[in-house]
């Protein structure tokens, strides 16, 4: 299986789900998962989804610019994503980056 293809498929699924139904991301996280968001560490699927669904916007559209991946220990993968985030009603898109393990 091509690691780049796996990373791109995961990223597409993640951000499509984020944009359409953030609560649907719950099955992509585990109890041991951690999200660091603007310096705040959030652990566990329920807590992460609670944070993501409490963000102060209802609609958004991610546009992915780059997806870079490399193998990590124990058969995992490190994925770096960058792009823009367009919020409903806003004229200018915000730049974002995210690292997913």
N, C-alpha and C positions, 0 to 999 in steps of 0.2 A: 504494500500500500504506500503510495506517494505521500510523504509527510506534508508537503506544500498543499496538495489537494485536500487532505484531511483538515489542515488548519483553515484553509479558505472556506471549506464547507461549514465548519464549525462557526467561524466568524459571521458568515452570511446568516446562518440560523440564529445565532445569538442576537445580532442587531435587528434582524427582521422581527424577532420576538419582542425585543426591547421596545421597538417603535410601535408595535401593534398591541402588546399586552404584557407589560412588565411583570405582572404576577406569574405569567407563564414561564419565567426564568427559574422558578423554584426547583424544578427537576434537574437543572444544570449545576446546582450547588449541593454540597454535602454538609453534614454537621461540623466537620473539620475545616470547611472552606472559610477563607478570610477575604474580605474586601477592605482595602484601604482607600478611603474617599476623602480627599482634601485633608489628610492627616488623621482622620478618624478611622480606627480599626473596628471592623464589624465582623463577627464570627457567627457561622451557622446559616443554613439555608433560609430559615424563617426571618432572621434578623436582617440578612442581606436584602431579601425581597422587600421587607418592610422599609428599609432605607430607600431602595430604588423606587418604590411606589409612592414614597412621601416627597420625592423631588418636586420643586415648585412649578412644574409644568405638566400639562396633560398630554400634549401631542408634540412629537418630534420626528425628525427624519435624519438618520445617520447616512453619511456618504463616505465610504471607505476609500482611502487613498493608498495605504500600504498594508500588507500583511506579511510579516517576516517571521519565520519560525526556525527553531533548531531543537534537536533532541535534548532532553534533560534526563536526570537520573531515573532509574526504575521504570524505564519505558515511557516516560512522560514527554511532554513537549512544552517549550516556552514559545509563546506567540506574542509578538508586538504588533499592535494595530494603531494606525493613525488615520485621521480623517477630519471631517467637519460634521457638526451637529446643527441642524436648522430647527429652531423652535417656532411653533405656530405664532404668527403675528409679529415676528421679528424680521427686520430687513436683512441683517447680517448674520451669517453662520458663525458658530463658535468652533475653534479648532480643539481637537481632543486627541489624547493618546491613552492607550490602555495596554497593560501587560497581563496576559492570561497564562497560567501554568496548568 
